[in-house]
Amino acid sequence: MDYFAIATVLIVLSAVFGYINTKFIKLPDTIGLMVITILFTLAVFILSYFDSTLLEKEIELITSIDFKTVLLDVMLSFLLFAGALHTNFQQLKIQRKPILIFATLGTFVSTFLAGLLVYYVLQLIGLPVDFIYCLLFGALISPTDPIAVLGIMKKVGAPKKLETKIVGESLFNDGVGVVIFLTIYQIAKGGTEISVGHIAELFLVEVLGGIALGLAIGWITYRLMKSIDDYDIEVIITLATVMGGTMLAQQFHLSAPLAMVTAGLVVGNDTVRSTSMSELTEQYVDKFWELIDVLLNTILFVMIGMEILILTFDGKFILAGFIIIPVLLLARYISLLLPIKLYAKKLDFVPKTNLIMTWGGLRGGISIALALSLTEVMQRDLFLVVTYIVVVFSIIVQGLTVGKLIKKFA
């Protein structure tokens, strides 16, 4: 299938499923769309016993999409810029220290703890997997997904200081998680010994370089928007910021997601808004990026629902997925303990912050995209099934109940 046909089918399905959810089911958009898509795909499976035409078409569609490239190299930059544009910059500034530790130390601890626990779980159920591959799984599953988190946090009405911690961590920890994943991937792929210096260099180039690029293009965007008053052109400038900034980051091997988060925070900062945008321009910029956010989120969660077609249905794989869910929640809970203890008194954390952040740390498309990049030797089929089960549980079960948890404790 050509790109236009693929995009057309995805948008039509997104519109139909979105209408069904809004009209009848009334779940949050991301959850509703994924549930409907999974049910639709299962119905196509059942129908294939009588006529396999529709199933063959759906398989052709999903195998035509390079999910990893589409999400990590294209969609993610737009979604993160849109999310950062509407993030409370002042609260983020106040909470910057715990967010930094959550996104760095927390991700490291979660990666190694999850890898260790998953290694022993798989041994117990008769799926012996090398520790290095379990560690690789720990790296791909540890970062919380900013796309899923942003969508849910908008709906649940969390206190601003709690929302900022959860959203801020999610916006930044994917960059750290990808660096950890790539480092472990290189070791696992070739048995290469990578020094601490090499890891530090990779971190500095990818993470700090991405943030520096985001600051630079965010400042350039601000200066350009400040020098004119034309809402049409200013909206186009923000679009050029994301597309041009992403290409630059990829060209120089910097973290495009972190660059776009940083640029979005700069452009969305209240001080920058008040000095560079008229009231009319601000309305148009916000509405444009809200539409982009909704459209791409809709398409993304339809694609996640359809990824069920490429899974290898093995009883032990499915059992492993369900057992690993509480294991990952435990690893996340422990990884958050230190930052919360360090800053609990200084920043007046809401009650049960650790519990809420553990349950509210949703996994999503980023984990699936990284799982799809594994090779067969790295137990791709096993970890793809486990990742999918964890993501579906995270978005549907945790996503639907985190609001109640917040209302109860916060």
DRENLODO-746431 format. One record per residue (C-alpha): x, y, z. Coordinates in Angstrom, 2 decimals. Example, Ala and Ser with C-alpha at 12.3 -4.5 7.8 and 13.67 -1.06 7.14 Angstrom:
REM residues 2
x	y	z
12.30	-4.50	7.80;
13.67	-1.06	7.14;
***
This chain:
REM residues 410
x	y	z
0.00	0.00	0.00;
1.24	3.53	-0.77;
1.59	6.20	1.92;
-1.56	8.09	0.92;
-3.67	4.92	1.05;
-2.26	3.98	4.47;
-2.86	7.50	5.85;
-6.38	7.53	4.41;
-7.36	4.19	5.94;
-5.93	5.17	9.34;
-7.71	8.53	9.39;
-11.03	7.02	8.25;
-10.80	4.30	10.93;
-9.82	6.91	13.51;
-12.83	9.07	12.58;
-15.27	6.13	12.68;
-13.92	4.69	15.95;
-13.70	8.17	17.48;
-17.35	8.82	16.59;
-18.44	5.49	18.09;
-16.52	6.23	21.30;
-17.83	9.80	21.63;
-21.43	8.90	20.76;
-21.88	5.61	22.60;
-18.99	4.40	24.79;
-17.76	7.77	26.16;
-14.34	6.59	27.39;
-11.32	8.95	27.34;
-10.25	9.24	23.70;
-6.97	7.30	23.89;
-8.52	4.45	25.88;
-11.73	4.28	23.86;
-9.95	4.25	20.52;
-7.60	1.45	21.52;
-10.40	-0.66	23.02;
-12.58	-0.26	19.91;
-9.66	-1.04	17.58;
-8.76	-4.21	19.50;
-12.42	-5.33	19.48;
-12.63	-4.54	15.75;
-9.48	-6.59	15.06;
-10.77	-9.52	17.13;
-14.06	-9.35	15.19;
-12.07	-9.46	11.94;
-10.27	-12.57	13.26;
-13.63	-14.29	13.91;
-14.98	-13.20	10.52;
-11.89	-14.66	8.82;
-13.20	-18.17	9.56;
-15.93	-17.42	7.00;
-14.17	-14.89	4.74;
-10.52	-13.89	5.22;
-10.55	-10.89	2.84;
-10.86	-8.22	5.53;
-8.22	-9.86	7.74;
-5.79	-10.04	4.81;
-6.36	-6.34	4.09;
-5.79	-5.39	7.73;
-2.60	-7.47	7.90;
-1.41	-5.83	4.66;
-2.08	-2.41	6.19;
-0.31	-2.97	9.51;
2.70	-4.72	7.93;
3.06	-1.78	5.52;
3.63	0.59	8.45;
7.08	0.89	9.98;
5.67	1.60	13.44;
9.07	2.36	14.99;
10.02	4.91	12.31;
6.57	6.51	12.14;
6.35	6.99	15.90;
9.92	7.71	17.01;
11.12	9.67	13.95;
7.94	11.53	12.95;
4.92	11.59	15.27;
6.72	11.83	18.60;
8.24	15.27	17.91;
4.84	16.78	17.05;
3.14	15.21	20.07;
5.85	16.25	22.53;
5.97	19.83	21.24;
2.18	20.07	21.54;
2.30	18.62	25.07;
5.15	20.87	26.23;
3.47	23.93	24.70;
0.61	23.57	27.19;
2.65	22.49	30.23;
2.74	24.83	33.23;
6.27	26.22	32.95;
6.30	27.88	36.38;
5.29	24.67	38.15;
7.85	22.75	36.09;
10.54	25.21	37.19;
9.59	24.74	40.87;
9.54	20.93	40.52;
12.63	20.72	38.29;
14.92	18.91	40.77;
12.68	15.92	41.58;
11.61	15.71	37.91;
15.29	15.57	36.88;
15.99	12.75	39.36;
12.78	10.90	38.37;
13.81	11.08	34.69;
17.46	10.05	35.19;
18.18	8.09	38.36;
14.62	6.75	38.51;
14.83	5.42	34.93;
18.24	3.80	35.58;
17.03	2.10	38.77;
13.78	0.97	37.15;
15.65	-0.44	34.12;
18.00	-2.62	36.15;
15.45	-3.63	38.77;
12.85	-4.55	36.13;
15.47	-6.47	34.13;
16.57	-8.43	37.19;
13.03	-9.30	38.34;
11.88	-10.24	34.81;
14.94	-12.52	34.43;
13.89	-14.58	37.47;
10.19	-14.56	36.55;
10.96	-15.97	33.09;
13.20	-18.64	34.62;
10.38	-19.70	36.96;
7.84	-20.20	34.15;
10.23	-22.13	31.91;
11.37	-19.34	29.59;
15.13	-19.06	30.21;
16.33	-15.79	28.65;
19.82	-14.27	28.91;
20.06	-11.52	31.52;
21.27	-8.95	28.97;
18.03	-9.34	26.97;
15.95	-8.98	30.14;
17.90	-5.80	30.86;
17.11	-4.61	27.35;
13.42	-5.21	28.06;
13.80	-3.27	31.33;
15.17	-0.32	29.34;
12.35	-0.27	26.79;
9.54	-0.67	29.34;
10.79	1.69	32.10;
10.17	5.11	30.51;
6.59	6.26	30.98;
4.96	7.33	27.75;
4.38	11.11	27.57;
1.69	10.69	24.92;
-0.43	8.34	27.02;
0.23	10.28	30.24;
-0.62	13.69	28.77;
-3.89	12.41	27.36;
-5.04	10.90	30.66;
-3.81	13.73	32.93;
-5.92	16.23	30.99;
-9.04	14.27	31.93;
-8.56	13.38	35.60;
-8.26	16.82	37.20;
-5.07	16.13	39.19;
-3.63	18.86	41.47;
-1.22	20.99	39.41;
1.88	20.13	41.45;
1.15	16.39	41.08;
0.27	16.68	37.39;
3.51	18.59	36.75;
5.61	15.84	38.36;
3.95	13.06	36.37;
3.86	14.94	33.04;
7.32	16.49	33.53;
8.88	13.10	34.24;
7.18	11.59	31.18;
8.29	14.41	28.89;
11.96	13.96	29.79;
12.49	10.32	30.76;
11.89	8.93	27.27;
15.14	10.58	26.08;
17.07	9.03	28.96;
15.32	5.68	28.42;
16.20	5.61	24.71;
19.89	6.33	25.49;
19.94	3.47	28.03;
18.15	1.20	25.54;
20.60	1.99	22.71;
23.61	1.42	24.97;
22.37	-1.99	26.18;
21.27	-2.82	22.60;
24.84	-2.30	21.32;
26.24	-4.57	24.04;
23.57	-7.24	23.40;
23.94	-7.12	19.63;
27.69	-7.47	19.31;
28.99	-8.36	22.74;
30.85	-5.04	22.60;
32.30	-3.73	25.81;
31.22	-0.14	26.18;
33.13	2.00	28.67;
31.68	4.43	31.15;
33.25	7.19	29.07;
31.41	6.04	25.97;
28.10	5.93	27.83;
28.74	9.41	29.24;
29.57	10.70	25.75;
26.41	9.17	24.30;
24.36	10.71	27.12;
25.94	14.16	26.68;
25.51	14.18	22.91;
22.00	12.74	22.77;
20.40	14.29	25.86;
22.25	17.53	26.57;
22.76	18.19	22.86;
19.04	17.72	22.25;
18.14	20.11	25.07;
20.65	22.69	23.80;
19.22	22.46	20.27;
15.70	22.86	21.66;
16.70	26.00	23.57;
18.29	27.46	20.43;
15.40	26.82	18.06;
12.88	27.82	20.74;
14.66	31.17	21.12;
14.82	31.66	17.33;
11.10	30.88	17.09;
10.38	33.40	19.85;
12.39	36.15	18.10;
10.70	35.50	14.76;
7.21	35.54	16.26;
7.96	38.66	18.29;
9.04	40.60	15.17;
5.70	40.18	13.31;
1.98	40.14	14.04;
0.39	37.72	11.59;
-1.25	34.67	13.15;
-1.17	32.60	9.93;
2.59	32.97	9.49;
3.25	32.53	13.21;
1.41	29.19	13.23;
3.50	28.11	10.22;
6.66	29.19	12.08;
5.80	26.86	14.98;
5.20	24.03	12.50;
8.57	24.76	10.84;
10.18	24.72	14.29;
9.08	21.14	14.88;
9.81	19.79	11.41;
13.10	21.64	10.90;
14.23	21.02	14.48;
13.53	17.28	14.16;
15.55	17.06	10.93;
18.46	18.93	12.51;
18.43	16.67	15.58;
18.41	13.54	13.43;
21.19	14.92	11.22;
23.50	15.55	14.18;
22.41	12.44	16.16;
20.79	14.43	18.96;
17.61	13.56	20.85;
14.79	14.99	18.73;
12.14	14.29	21.41;
14.08	16.24	24.06;
14.76	19.04	21.58;
11.04	19.35	20.87;
10.07	19.21	24.55;
12.54	22.02	25.29;
11.44	24.13	22.31;
7.78	23.65	23.27;
8.47	24.76	26.85;
10.32	27.86	25.60;
7.59	28.88	23.12;
4.77	28.02	25.55;
6.29	29.89	28.50;
3.86	32.58	29.77;
6.52	35.30	29.55;
7.35	34.40	25.95;
3.66	34.17	25.02;
2.87	37.61	26.43;
5.74	39.30	24.57;
5.69	37.43	21.24;
2.01	36.63	20.53;
-1.10	38.74	20.26;
-4.23	37.33	21.87;
-5.51	36.25	18.44;
-2.19	34.56	17.53;
-2.13	32.74	20.86;
-5.63	31.36	20.25;
-4.70	30.14	16.76;
-1.39	28.60	17.86;
-3.08	26.78	20.75;
-6.00	25.52	18.65;
-3.71	24.38	15.82;
-1.51	22.34	18.15;
-4.50	20.96	20.04;
-5.84	19.67	16.70;
-2.46	18.16	15.76;
-2.30	16.55	19.20;
-5.79	15.03	18.93;
-5.32	13.84	15.32;
-1.95	12.14	15.88;
-3.03	10.65	19.22;
-6.10	9.22	17.52;
-4.07	7.64	14.73;
-1.42	6.36	17.16;
-3.83	4.50	19.43;
-5.63	2.99	16.46;
-2.24	1.69	15.25;
-1.44	0.32	18.72;
-4.76	-1.54	18.73;
-4.00	-3.05	15.32;
-0.49	-4.18	16.33;
-2.18	-7.24	17.90;
-2.06	-8.75	14.40;
1.73	-9.18	14.48;
1.92	-10.89	17.87;
2.97	-14.53	18.33;
0.24	-16.09	20.45;
2.04	-18.51	22.76;
0.52	-19.54	26.11;
3.75	-19.03	28.04;
4.29	-15.59	26.44;
0.81	-14.47	27.51;
1.29	-15.89	31.03;
4.63	-14.06	31.28;
2.94	-10.79	30.27;
0.34	-10.97	33.03;
2.87	-12.00	35.71;
5.28	-9.23	34.70;
2.65	-6.45	35.12;
2.88	-6.35	38.97;
6.65	-6.91	38.77;
7.05	-3.72	36.71;
4.77	-1.77	39.04;
6.95	-2.86	41.97;
10.13	-1.83	40.13;
8.65	1.59	39.37;
7.46	2.08	42.96;
10.95	1.36	44.34;
12.65	3.58	41.71;
10.57	6.59	42.84;
11.26	6.19	46.56;
14.55	8.11	46.76;
13.51	11.30	44.90;
10.25	11.49	46.81;
11.98	11.03	50.18;
14.57	13.70	49.29;
12.07	16.38	48.32;
8.92	15.44	50.24;
9.26	18.20	52.85;
10.71	20.92	50.61;
8.04	20.67	47.92;
5.00	19.60	49.95;
4.13	16.46	47.97;
0.48	15.41	47.94;
-0.33	12.29	50.04;
0.57	8.94	48.44;
2.56	10.62	45.65;
4.61	7.44	45.14;
1.52	5.27	44.77;
-0.17	7.73	42.40;
2.96	8.20	40.25;
3.46	4.44	40.11;
-0.11	3.81	38.95;
-0.16	6.94	36.77;
3.10	6.08	34.98;
1.49	4.72	31.83;
3.36	2.81	29.15;
2.46	3.30	25.51;
3.60	3.43	21.90;
7.26	4.21	22.66;
7.71	0.86	24.43;
6.05	-1.01	21.54;
8.21	0.84	18.99;
11.41	-0.11	20.87;
10.23	-3.72	21.26;
9.69	-3.89	17.49;
13.36	-2.94	16.98;
14.60	-6.06	18.79;
16.11	-8.90	16.76;
14.96	-12.53	16.89;
18.05	-13.43	18.94;
16.94	-10.86	21.55;
13.66	-12.77	22.04;
11.66	-10.27	19.99;
8.47	-12.39	19.83;
8.40	-12.95	23.61;
9.12	-9.37	24.60;
6.76	-7.93	21.99;
3.85	-9.95	23.43;
4.83	-9.01	27.01;
5.20	-5.33	26.05;
1.83	-5.30	24.32;
0.07	-6.86	27.32;
1.76	-4.37	29.69;
0.83	-1.40	27.45;
-2.81	-2.47	27.03;
-3.16	-3.06	30.79;
-1.45	0.24	31.51;
-3.61	2.35	29.23;
-6.96	0.66	29.87;
-6.83	-0.46	33.53;
-4.44	2.11	34.98;
-5.72	4.87	32.72;
-9.34	4.31	33.73;
-8.61	4.09	37.47;
-5.85	6.64	38.09;
-8.45	9.42	38.29;
-10.22	7.65	41.17;
-6.88	7.12	42.91;
-6.06	10.81	42.61;
-9.46	11.88	43.92;
-9.13	9.49	46.87;
-5.67	10.57	48.03;
-4.97	13.97	46.44;
***
